[in-house]
Amino acid sequence: MSNKSKIEICANSVESAVKAQQAGAYRVELCAGIPEGGTTPSFGEIRMARQLLNQTKLHVIIRPRGGDFLYSPIEQEI
């Protein structure tokens, strides 16, 4: 059993995700809109990060807007 810690980095750009991989991160969470509390990055950013992160797991935040986490019925349908 390994006692080695696993480090997850929250990256707000493809460049910072690549730097996290180079530094040995176990996993990267890709986000956009950090001042709004984190939102889903663009499809292009996700695709590029997926292409470049070949040694690190990639998770993508799924959050359509900033603010609270209470979504109206219409927002839930989108």
PDB file of N, CA, C and O in Angstrom:
ATOM      1  N   MET A   1       0.844  -1.189   0.000  1.00  0.00           N
ATOM      2  CA  MET A   1       0.000   0.000   0.000  1.00  0.00           C
ATOM      3  C   MET A   1       0.880   1.239   0.000  1.00  0.00           C
ATOM      4  O   MET A   1       1.788   1.364   0.822  1.00  0.00           O
ATOM      5  N   SER A   2       0.615   2.135  -0.904  1.00  0.00           N
ATOM      6  CA  SER A   2       1.419   3.343  -1.044  1.00  0.00           C
ATOM      7  C   SER A   2       0.875   4.462  -0.165  1.00  0.00           C
ATOM      8  O   SER A   2      -0.335   4.673  -0.084  1.00  0.00           O
ATOM      9  N   ASN A   3       1.781   5.170   0.486  1.00  0.00           N
ATOM     10  CA  ASN A   3       1.402   6.326   1.293  1.00  0.00           C
ATOM     11  C   ASN A   3       1.634   7.624   0.538  1.00  0.00           C
ATOM     12  O   ASN A   3       1.531   8.703   1.121  1.00  0.00           O
ATOM     13  N   LYS A   4       1.942   7.538  -0.732  1.00  0.00           N
ATOM     14  CA  LYS A   4       2.219   8.722  -1.531  1.00  0.00           C
ATOM     15  C   LYS A   4       0.943   9.546  -1.725  1.00  0.00           C
ATOM     16  O   LYS A   4      -0.096   9.007  -2.108  1.00  0.00           O
ATOM     17  N   SER A   5       1.024  10.837  -1.463  1.00  0.00           N
ATOM     18  CA  SER A   5      -0.120  11.729  -1.641  1.00  0.00           C
ATOM     19  C   SER A   5      -0.388  11.954  -3.121  1.00  0.00           C
ATOM     20  O   SER A   5       0.530  11.958  -3.941  1.00  0.00           O
ATOM     21  N   LYS A   6      -1.653  12.139  -3.442  1.00  0.00           N
ATOM     22  CA  LYS A   6      -2.053  12.463  -4.806  1.00  0.00           C
ATOM     23  C   LYS A   6      -2.475  13.922  -4.823  1.00  0.00           C
ATOM     24  O   LYS A   6      -3.322  14.341  -4.034  1.00  0.00           O
ATOM     25  N   ILE A   7      -1.887  14.689  -5.721  1.00  0.00           N
ATOM     26  CA  ILE A   7      -2.146  16.115  -5.800  1.00  0.00           C
ATOM     27  C   ILE A   7      -3.076  16.418  -6.970  1.00  0.00           C
ATOM     28  O   ILE A   7      -2.824  16.001  -8.100  1.00  0.00           O
ATOM     29  N   GLU A   8      -4.161  17.153  -6.683  1.00  0.00           N
ATOM     30  CA  GLU A   8      -5.057  17.646  -7.730  1.00  0.00           C
ATOM     31  C   GLU A   8      -4.889  19.154  -7.811  1.00  0.00           C
ATOM     32  O   GLU A   8      -4.889  19.843  -6.791  1.00  0.00           O
ATOM     33  N   ILE A   9      -4.745  19.662  -9.026  1.00  0.00           N
ATOM     34  CA  ILE A   9      -4.563  21.089  -9.260  1.00  0.00           C
ATOM     35  C   ILE A   9      -5.778  21.629 -10.004  1.00  0.00           C
ATOM     36  O   ILE A   9      -6.242  21.026 -10.972  1.00  0.00           O
ATOM     37  N   CYS A  10      -6.288  22.763  -9.547  1.00  0.00           N
ATOM     38  CA  CYS A  10      -7.339  23.473 -10.273  1.00  0.00           C
ATOM     39  C   CYS A  10      -6.648  24.420 -11.240  1.00  0.00           C
ATOM     40  O   CYS A  10      -5.945  25.338 -10.819  1.00  0.00           O
ATOM     41  N   ALA A  11      -6.845  24.201 -12.530  1.00  0.00           N
ATOM     42  CA  ALA A  11      -6.185  25.004 -13.561  1.00  0.00           C
ATOM     43  C   ALA A  11      -7.227  25.840 -14.294  1.00  0.00           C
ATOM     44  O   ALA A  11      -8.298  25.345 -14.649  1.00  0.00           O
ATOM     45  N   ASN A  12      -6.903  27.111 -14.516  1.00  0.00           N
ATOM     46  CA  ASN A  12      -7.848  27.977 -15.219  1.00  0.00           C
ATOM     47  C   ASN A  12      -7.430  28.253 -16.659  1.00  0.00           C
ATOM     48  O   ASN A  12      -7.948  29.167 -17.300  1.00  0.00           O
ATOM     49  N   SER A  13      -6.487  27.457 -17.161  1.00  0.00           N
ATOM     50  CA  SER A  13      -6.080  27.569 -18.567  1.00  0.00           C
ATOM     51  C   SER A  13      -5.404  26.270 -18.977  1.00  0.00           C
ATOM     52  O   SER A  13      -4.988  25.475 -18.135  1.00  0.00           O
ATOM     53  N   VAL A  14      -5.302  26.069 -20.280  1.00  0.00           N
ATOM     54  CA  VAL A  14      -4.591  24.895 -20.783  1.00  0.00           C
ATOM     55  C   VAL A  14      -3.126  24.979 -20.377  1.00  0.00           C
ATOM     56  O   VAL A  14      -2.522  23.973 -20.005  1.00  0.00           O
ATOM     57  N   GLU A  15      -2.556  26.179 -20.450  1.00  0.00           N
ATOM     58  CA  GLU A  15      -1.146  26.356 -20.086  1.00  0.00           C
ATOM     59  C   GLU A  15      -0.888  25.945 -18.641  1.00  0.00           C
ATOM     60  O   GLU A  15       0.096  25.262 -18.358  1.00  0.00           O
ATOM     61  N   SER A  16      -1.764  26.355 -17.723  1.00  0.00           N
ATOM     62  CA  SER A  16      -1.545  25.976 -16.328  1.00  0.00           C
ATOM     63  C   SER A  16      -1.803  24.489 -16.108  1.00  0.00           C
ATOM     64  O   SER A  16      -1.196  23.888 -15.221  1.00  0.00           O
ATOM     65  N   ALA A  17      -2.685  23.886 -16.892  1.00  0.00           N
ATOM     66  CA  ALA A  17      -2.906  22.442 -16.804  1.00  0.00           C
ATOM     67  C   ALA A  17      -1.656  21.682 -17.231  1.00  0.00           C
ATOM     68  O   ALA A  17      -1.279  20.698 -16.595  1.00  0.00           O
ATOM     69  N   VAL A  18      -1.018  22.130 -18.298  1.00  0.00           N
ATOM     70  CA  VAL A  18       0.218  21.492 -18.769  1.00  0.00           C
ATOM     71  C   VAL A  18       1.324  21.658 -17.727  1.00  0.00           C
ATOM     72  O   VAL A  18       2.078  20.718 -17.475  1.00  0.00           O
ATOM     73  N   LYS A  19       1.427  22.830 -17.125  1.00  0.00           N
ATOM     74  CA  LYS A  19       2.440  23.044 -16.081  1.00  0.00           C
ATOM     75  C   LYS A  19       2.187  22.143 -14.881  1.00  0.00           C
ATOM     76  O   LYS A  19       3.131  21.642 -14.271  1.00  0.00           O
ATOM     77  N   ALA A  20       0.923  21.936 -14.538  1.00  0.00           N
ATOM     78  CA  ALA A  20       0.590  21.035 -13.438  1.00  0.00           C
ATOM     79  C   ALA A  20       1.033  19.611 -13.760  1.00  0.00           C
ATOM     80  O   ALA A  20       1.573  18.917 -12.899  1.00  0.00           O
ATOM     81  N   GLN A  21       0.805  19.177 -14.995  1.00  0.00           N
ATOM     82  CA  GLN A  21       1.256  17.848 -15.411  1.00  0.00           C
ATOM     83  C   GLN A  21       2.775  17.743 -15.315  1.00  0.00           C
ATOM     84  O   GLN A  21       3.302  16.750 -14.814  1.00  0.00           O
ATOM     85  N   GLN A  22       3.475  18.767 -15.795  1.00  0.00           N
ATOM     86  CA  GLN A  22       4.941  18.759 -15.756  1.00  0.00           C
ATOM     87  C   GLN A  22       5.465  18.714 -14.322  1.00  0.00           C
ATOM     88  O   GLN A  22       6.541  18.176 -14.063  1.00  0.00           O
ATOM     89  N   ALA A  23       4.695  19.283 -13.393  1.00  0.00           N
ATOM     90  CA  ALA A  23       5.104  19.299 -11.986  1.00  0.00           C
ATOM     91  C   ALA A  23       4.728  18.013 -11.258  1.00  0.00           C
ATOM     92  O   ALA A  23       5.067  17.843 -10.087  1.00  0.00           O
ATOM     93  N   GLY A  24       4.028  17.102 -11.945  1.00  0.00           N
ATOM     94  CA  GLY A  24       3.719  15.805 -11.354  1.00  0.00           C
ATOM     95  C   GLY A  24       2.334  15.670 -10.751  1.00  0.00           C
ATOM     96  O   GLY A  24       2.102  14.753  -9.963  1.00  0.00           O
ATOM     97  N   ALA A  25       1.407  16.552 -11.095  1.00  0.00           N
ATOM     98  CA  ALA A  25       0.048  16.455 -10.560  1.00  0.00           C
ATOM     99  C   ALA A  25      -0.591  15.132 -10.971  1.00  0.00           C
ATOM    100  O   ALA A  25      -0.402  14.664 -12.094  1.00  0.00           O
ATOM    101  N   TYR A  26      -1.337  14.543 -10.064  1.00  0.00           N
ATOM    102  CA  TYR A  26      -2.060  13.303 -10.335  1.00  0.00           C
ATOM    103  C   TYR A  26      -3.292  13.584 -11.198  1.00  0.00           C
ATOM    104  O   TYR A  26      -3.648  12.806 -12.083  1.00  0.00           O
ATOM    105  N   ARG A  27      -3.931  14.724 -10.909  1.00  0.00           N
ATOM    106  CA  ARG A  27      -5.169  15.061 -11.600  1.00  0.00           C
ATOM    107  C   ARG A  27      -5.261  16.576 -11.733  1.00  0.00           C
ATOM    108  O   ARG A  27      -4.790  17.317 -10.870  1.00  0.00           O
ATOM    109  N   VAL A  28      -5.877  17.026 -12.828  1.00  0.00           N
ATOM    110  CA  VAL A  28      -6.111  18.447 -13.068  1.00  0.00           C
ATOM    111  C   VAL A  28      -7.613  18.652 -13.233  1.00  0.00           C
ATOM    112  O   VAL A  28      -8.277  17.918 -13.965  1.00  0.00           O
ATOM    113  N   GLU A  29      -8.136  19.663 -12.540  1.00  0.00           N
ATOM    114  CA  GLU A  29      -9.518  20.076 -12.759  1.00  0.00           C
ATOM    115  C   GLU A  29      -9.470  21.366 -13.564  1.00  0.00           C
ATOM    116  O   GLU A  29      -8.973  22.385 -13.087  1.00  0.00           O
ATOM    117  N   LEU A  30      -9.985  21.318 -14.780  1.00  0.00           N
ATOM    118  CA  LEU A  30      -9.959  22.474 -15.669  1.00  0.00           C
ATOM    119  C   LEU A  30     -11.212  23.310 -15.445  1.00  0.00           C
ATOM    120  O   LEU A  30     -12.332  22.803 -15.500  1.00  0.00           O
ATOM    121  N   CYS A  31     -11.005  24.599 -15.191  1.00  0.00           N
ATOM    122  CA  CYS A  31     -12.096  25.539 -14.908  1.00  0.00           C
ATOM    123  C   CYS A  31     -11.918  26.804 -15.728  1.00  0.00           C
ATOM    124  O   CYS A  31     -10.836  27.084 -16.243  1.00  0.00           O
ATOM    125  N   ALA A  32     -12.981  27.550 -15.838  1.00  0.00           N
ATOM    126  CA  ALA A  32     -12.942  28.905 -16.397  1.00  0.00           C
ATOM    127  C   ALA A  32     -13.673  29.797 -15.400  1.00  0.00           C
ATOM    128  O   ALA A  32     -14.215  29.298 -14.414  1.00  0.00           O
ATOM    129  N   GLY A  33     -13.695  31.080 -15.634  1.00  0.00           N
ATOM    130  CA  GLY A  33     -14.483  31.986 -14.802  1.00  0.00           C
ATOM    131  C   GLY A  33     -14.193  31.898 -13.321  1.00  0.00           C
ATOM    132  O   GLY A  33     -15.120  31.846 -12.513  1.00  0.00           O
ATOM    133  N   ILE A  34     -12.930  31.880 -12.951  1.00  0.00           N
ATOM    134  CA  ILE A  34     -12.565  31.762 -11.539  1.00  0.00           C
ATOM    135  C   ILE A  34     -13.193  32.872 -10.689  1.00  0.00           C
ATOM    136  O   ILE A  34     -13.675  32.577  -9.595  1.00  0.00           O
ATOM    137  N   PRO A  35     -13.213  34.147 -11.141  1.00  0.00           N
ATOM    138  CA  PRO A  35     -13.842  35.191 -10.315  1.00  0.00           C
ATOM    139  C   PRO A  35     -15.328  34.927 -10.017  1.00  0.00           C
ATOM    140  O   PRO A  35     -15.851  35.410  -9.013  1.00  0.00           O
ATOM    141  N   GLU A  36     -15.999  34.170 -10.878  1.00  0.00           N
ATOM    142  CA  GLU A  36     -17.409  33.828 -10.657  1.00  0.00           C
ATOM    143  C   GLU A  36     -17.568  32.555  -9.836  1.00  0.00           C
ATOM    144  O   GLU A  36     -18.691  32.102  -9.615  1.00  0.00           O
ATOM    145  N   GLY A  37     -16.476  31.980  -9.388  1.00  0.00           N
ATOM    146  CA  GLY A  37     -16.540  30.754  -8.602  1.00  0.00           C
ATOM    147  C   GLY A  37     -16.261  29.500  -9.402  1.00  0.00           C
ATOM    148  O   GLY A  37     -16.365  28.393  -8.873  1.00  0.00           O
ATOM    149  N   GLY A  38     -15.907  29.655 -10.672  1.00  0.00           N
ATOM    150  CA  GLY A  38     -15.583  28.516 -11.526  1.00  0.00           C
ATOM    151  C   GLY A  38     -16.746  28.126 -12.414  1.00  0.00           C
ATOM    152  O   GLY A  38     -17.841  27.840 -11.929  1.00  0.00           O
ATOM    153  N   THR A  39     -16.506  28.115 -13.717  1.00  0.00           N
ATOM    154  CA  THR A  39     -17.529  27.717 -14.685  1.00  0.00           C
ATOM    155  C   THR A  39     -16.903  26.771 -15.710  1.00  0.00           C
ATOM    156  O   THR A  39     -15.685  26.595 -15.747  1.00  0.00           O
ATOM    157  N   THR A  40     -17.742  26.173 -16.529  1.00  0.00           N
ATOM    158  CA  THR A  40     -17.276  25.230 -17.541  1.00  0.00           C
ATOM    159  C   THR A  40     -16.408  25.942 -18.577  1.00  0.00           C
ATOM    160  O   THR A  40     -16.816  26.967 -19.121  1.00  0.00           O
ATOM    161  N   PRO A  41     -15.216  25.412 -18.856  1.00  0.00           N
ATOM    162  CA  PRO A  41     -14.379  26.008 -19.902  1.00  0.00           C
ATOM    163  C   PRO A  41     -14.962  25.725 -21.285  1.00  0.00           C
ATOM    164  O   PRO A  41     -15.871  24.909 -21.434  1.00  0.00           O
ATOM    165  N   SER A  42     -14.431  26.406 -22.283  1.00  0.00           N
ATOM    166  CA  SER A  42     -14.919  26.220 -23.656  1.00  0.00           C
ATOM    167  C   SER A  42     -14.572  24.823 -24.171  1.00  0.00           C
ATOM    168  O   SER A  42     -13.667  24.161 -23.663  1.00  0.00           O
ATOM    169  N   PHE A  43     -15.307  24.398 -25.184  1.00  0.00           N
ATOM    170  CA  PHE A  43     -15.040  23.105 -25.807  1.00  0.00           C
ATOM    171  C   PHE A  43     -13.613  23.046 -26.338  1.00  0.00           C
ATOM    172  O   PHE A  43     -12.938  22.025 -26.208  1.00  0.00           O
ATOM    173  N   GLY A  44     -13.156  24.144 -26.936  1.00  0.00           N
ATOM    174  CA  GLY A  44     -11.793  24.188 -27.470  1.00  0.00           C
ATOM    175  C   GLY A  44     -10.739  23.986 -26.396  1.00  0.00           C
ATOM    176  O   GLY A  44      -9.762  23.268 -26.607  1.00  0.00           O
ATOM    177  N   GLU A  45     -10.936  24.624 -25.231  1.00  0.00           N
ATOM    178  CA  GLU A  45      -9.988  24.446 -24.130  1.00  0.00           C
ATOM    179  C   GLU A  45      -9.984  23.004 -23.634  1.00  0.00           C
ATOM    180  O   GLU A  45      -8.927  22.436 -23.360  1.00  0.00           O
ATOM    181  N   ILE A  46     -11.163  22.424 -23.523  1.00  0.00           N
ATOM    182  CA  ILE A  46     -11.265  21.037 -23.062  1.00  0.00           C
ATOM    183  C   ILE A  46     -10.560  20.103 -24.045  1.00  0.00           C
ATOM    184  O   ILE A  46      -9.791  19.232 -23.638  1.00  0.00           O
ATOM    185  N   ARG A  47     -10.823  20.287 -25.325  1.00  0.00           N
ATOM    186  CA  ARG A  47     -10.212  19.435 -26.353  1.00  0.00           C
ATOM    187  C   ARG A  47      -8.687  19.552 -26.337  1.00  0.00           C
ATOM    188  O   ARG A  47      -7.985  18.542 -26.396  1.00  0.00           O
ATOM    189  N   MET A  48      -8.180  20.776 -26.258  1.00  0.00           N
ATOM    190  CA  MET A  48      -6.731  20.982 -26.248  1.00  0.00           C
ATOM    191  C   MET A  48      -6.097  20.379 -24.994  1.00  0.00           C
ATOM    192  O   MET A  48      -5.042  19.750 -25.072  1.00  0.00           O
ATOM    193  N   ALA A  49      -6.734  20.569 -23.848  1.00  0.00           N
ATOM    194  CA  ALA A  49      -6.201  19.986 -22.612  1.00  0.00           C
ATOM    195  C   ALA A  49      -6.172  18.464 -22.719  1.00  0.00           C
ATOM    196  O   ALA A  49      -5.205  17.831 -22.295  1.00  0.00           O
ATOM    197  N   ARG A  50      -7.223  17.876 -23.284  1.00  0.00           N
ATOM    198  CA  ARG A  50      -7.277  16.417 -23.442  1.00  0.00           C
ATOM    199  C   ARG A  50      -6.138  15.938 -24.335  1.00  0.00           C
ATOM    200  O   ARG A  50      -5.553  14.887 -24.078  1.00  0.00           O
ATOM    201  N   GLN A  51      -5.820  16.693 -25.377  1.00  0.00           N
ATOM    202  CA  GLN A  51      -4.736  16.308 -26.289  1.00  0.00           C
ATOM    203  C   GLN A  51      -3.373  16.398 -25.611  1.00  0.00           C
ATOM    204  O   GLN A  51      -2.500  15.565 -25.859  1.00  0.00           O
ATOM    205  N   LEU A  52      -3.188  17.393 -24.767  1.00  0.00           N
ATOM    206  CA  LEU A  52      -1.867  17.646 -24.190  1.00  0.00           C
ATOM    207  C   LEU A  52      -1.605  16.921 -22.873  1.00  0.00           C
ATOM    208  O   LEU A  52      -0.451  16.670 -22.525  1.00  0.00           O
ATOM    209  N   LEU A  53      -2.654  16.587 -22.144  1.00  0.00           N
ATOM    210  CA  LEU A  53      -2.462  15.897 -20.863  1.00  0.00           C
ATOM    211  C   LEU A  53      -2.503  14.394 -21.097  1.00  0.00           C
ATOM    212  O   LEU A  53      -3.573  13.785 -21.105  1.00  0.00           O
ATOM    213  N   ASN A  54      -1.350  13.817 -21.283  1.00  0.00           N
ATOM    214  CA  ASN A  54      -1.285  12.382 -21.547  1.00  0.00           C
ATOM    215  C   ASN A  54      -0.731  11.588 -20.373  1.00  0.00           C
ATOM    216  O   ASN A  54      -0.664  10.361 -20.436  1.00  0.00           O
ATOM    217  N   GLN A  55      -0.334  12.268 -19.303  1.00  0.00           N
ATOM    218  CA  GLN A  55       0.197  11.587 -18.121  1.00  0.00           C
ATOM    219  C   GLN A  55      -0.608  11.916 -16.875  1.00  0.00           C
ATOM    220  O   GLN A  55      -0.301  11.420 -15.791  1.00  0.00           O
ATOM    221  N   THR A  56      -1.625  12.740 -17.014  1.00  0.00           N
ATOM    222  CA  THR A  56      -2.388  13.242 -15.878  1.00  0.00           C
ATOM    223  C   THR A  56      -3.873  13.110 -16.169  1.00  0.00           C
ATOM    224  O   THR A  56      -4.318  13.349 -17.292  1.00  0.00           O
ATOM    225  N   LYS A  57      -4.638  12.728 -15.150  1.00  0.00           N
ATOM    226  CA  LYS A  57      -6.090  12.654 -15.316  1.00  0.00           C
ATOM    227  C   LYS A  57      -6.653  14.062 -15.454  1.00  0.00           C
ATOM    228  O   LYS A  57      -6.165  14.999 -14.820  1.00  0.00           O
ATOM    229  N   LEU A  58      -7.670  14.205 -16.277  1.00  0.00           N
ATOM    230  CA  LEU A  58      -8.313  15.498 -16.488  1.00  0.00           C
ATOM    231  C   LEU A  58      -9.774  15.412 -16.073  1.00  0.00           C
ATOM    232  O   LEU A  58     -10.524  14.564 -16.557  1.00  0.00           O
ATOM    233  N   HIS A  59     -10.162  16.297 -15.180  1.00  0.00           N
ATOM    234  CA  HIS A  59     -11.564  16.474 -14.818  1.00  0.00           C
ATOM    235  C   HIS A  59     -11.947  17.887 -15.235  1.00  0.00           C
ATOM    236  O   HIS A  59     -11.127  18.801 -15.164  1.00  0.00           O
ATOM    237  N   VAL A  60     -13.172  18.066 -15.664  1.00  0.00           N
ATOM    238  CA  VAL A  60     -13.643  19.373 -16.120  1.00  0.00           C
ATOM    239  C   VAL A  60     -14.839  19.775 -15.269  1.00  0.00           C
ATOM    240  O   VAL A  60     -15.786  19.006 -15.109  1.00  0.00           O
ATOM    241  N   ILE A  61     -14.786  20.983 -14.726  1.00  0.00           N
ATOM    242  CA  ILE A  61     -15.921  21.459 -13.941  1.00  0.00           C
ATOM    243  C   ILE A  61     -17.103  21.683 -14.888  1.00  0.00           C
ATOM    244  O   ILE A  61     -16.951  22.250 -15.971  1.00  0.00           O
ATOM    245  N   ILE A  62     -18.265  21.231 -14.463  1.00  0.00           N
ATOM    246  CA  ILE A  62     -19.489  21.438 -15.231  1.00  0.00           C
ATOM    247  C   ILE A  62     -20.367  22.372 -14.404  1.00  0.00           C
ATOM    248  O   ILE A  62     -21.041  21.958 -13.460  1.00  0.00           O
ATOM    249  N   ARG A  63     -20.335  23.622 -14.781  1.00  0.00           N
ATOM    250  CA  ARG A  63     -21.107  24.646 -14.084  1.00  0.00           C
ATOM    251  C   ARG A  63     -21.412  25.743 -15.095  1.00  0.00           C
ATOM    252  O   ARG A  63     -20.504  26.468 -15.501  1.00  0.00           O
ATOM    253  N   PRO A  64     -22.660  25.880 -15.509  1.00  0.00           N
ATOM    254  CA  PRO A  64     -22.994  26.778 -16.608  1.00  0.00           C
ATOM    255  C   PRO A  64     -22.906  28.264 -16.289  1.00  0.00           C
ATOM    256  O   PRO A  64     -22.815  29.087 -17.200  1.00  0.00           O
ATOM    257  N   ARG A  65     -22.932  28.617 -15.013  1.00  0.00           N
ATOM    258  CA  ARG A  65     -22.896  30.038 -14.655  1.00  0.00           C
ATOM    259  C   ARG A  65     -22.336  30.208 -13.250  1.00  0.00           C
ATOM    260  O   ARG A  65     -22.295  29.267 -12.458  1.00  0.00           O
ATOM    261  N   GLY A  66     -21.909  31.427 -12.964  1.00  0.00           N
ATOM    262  CA  GLY A  66     -21.467  31.752 -11.616  1.00  0.00           C
ATOM    263  C   GLY A  66     -22.666  31.947 -10.704  1.00  0.00           C
ATOM    264  O   GLY A  66     -23.812  31.750 -11.108  1.00  0.00           O
ATOM    265  N   GLY A  67     -22.386  32.334  -9.474  1.00  0.00           N
ATOM    266  CA  GLY A  67     -23.461  32.552  -8.508  1.00  0.00           C
ATOM    267  C   GLY A  67     -23.704  31.314  -7.677  1.00  0.00           C
ATOM    268  O   GLY A  67     -22.807  30.495  -7.474  1.00  0.00           O
ATOM    269  N   ASP A  68     -24.923  31.188  -7.201  1.00  0.00           N
ATOM    270  CA  ASP A  68     -25.231  30.055  -6.327  1.00  0.00           C
ATOM    271  C   ASP A  68     -25.372  28.762  -7.135  1.00  0.00           C
ATOM    272  O   ASP A  68     -25.261  28.750  -8.361  1.00  0.00           O
ATOM    273  N   PHE A  69     -25.618  27.691  -6.407  1.00  0.00           N
ATOM    274  CA  PHE A  69     -25.753  26.383  -7.048  1.00  0.00           C
ATOM    275  C   PHE A  69     -27.218  25.948  -7.118  1.00  0.00           C
ATOM    276  O   PHE A  69     -27.515  24.765  -7.282  1.00  0.00           O
ATOM    277  N   LEU A  70     -28.118  26.903  -6.994  1.00  0.00           N
ATOM    278  CA  LEU A  70     -29.541  26.611  -7.097  1.00  0.00           C
ATOM    279  C   LEU A  70     -29.993  26.956  -8.509  1.00  0.00           C
ATOM    280  O   LEU A  70     -29.932  28.113  -8.924  1.00  0.00           O
ATOM    281  N   TYR A  71     -30.440  25.958  -9.235  1.00  0.00           N
ATOM    282  CA  TYR A  71     -30.819  26.143 -10.631  1.00  0.00           C
ATOM    283  C   TYR A  71     -32.331  26.048 -10.783  1.00  0.00           C
ATOM    284  O   TYR A  71     -32.973  25.176 -10.197  1.00  0.00           O
ATOM    285  N   SER A  72     -32.886  26.950 -11.570  1.00  0.00           N
ATOM    286  CA  SER A  72     -34.331  26.963 -11.816  1.00  0.00           C
ATOM    287  C   SER A  72     -34.706  25.753 -12.673  1.00  0.00           C
ATOM    288  O   SER A  72     -33.837  25.135 -13.289  1.00  0.00           O
ATOM    289  N   PRO A  73     -35.983  25.416 -12.714  1.00  0.00           N
ATOM    290  CA  PRO A  73     -36.409  24.308 -13.577  1.00  0.00           C
ATOM    291  C   PRO A  73     -36.003  24.515 -15.044  1.00  0.00           C
ATOM    292  O   PRO A  73     -35.626  23.556 -15.718  1.00  0.00           O
ATOM    293  N   ILE A  74     -36.077  25.753 -15.541  1.00  0.00           N
ATOM    294  CA  ILE A  74     -35.674  26.020 -16.927  1.00  0.00           C
ATOM    295  C   ILE A  74     -34.184  25.766 -17.099  1.00  0.00           C
ATOM    296  O   ILE A  74     -33.779  25.143 -18.081  1.00  0.00           O
ATOM    297  N   GLU A  75     -33.347  26.241 -16.153  1.00  0.00           N
ATOM    298  CA  GLU A  75     -31.900  26.005 -16.245  1.00  0.00           C
ATOM    299  C   GLU A  75     -31.591  24.513 -16.222  1.00  0.00           C
ATOM    300  O   GLU A  75     -30.679  24.057 -16.912  1.00  0.00           O
ATOM    301  N   GLN A  76     -32.334  23.760 -15.443  1.00  0.00           N
ATOM    302  CA  GLN A  76     -32.104  22.318 -15.374  1.00  0.00           C
ATOM    303  C   GLN A  76     -32.444  21.633 -16.693  1.00  0.00           C
ATOM    304  O   GLN A  76     -31.830  20.622 -17.033  1.00  0.00           O
ATOM    305  N   GLU A  77     -33.395  22.154 -17.432  1.00  0.00           N
ATOM    306  CA  GLU A  77     -33.775  21.578 -18.720  1.00  0.00           C
ATOM    307  C   GLU A  77     -32.736  21.845 -19.802  1.00  0.00           C
ATOM    308  O   GLU A  77     -32.614  21.071 -20.751  1.00  0.00           O
ATOM    309  N   ILE A  78     -31.988  22.937 -19.664  1.00  0.00           N
ATOM    310  CA  ILE A  78     -30.974  23.283 -20.659  1.00  0.00           C
ATOM    311  C   ILE A  78     -29.870  22.272 -20.555  1.00  0.00           C
ATOM    312  O   ILE A  78     -28.891  22.349 -21.296  1.00  0.00           O
TER     313      ILE A  78
END
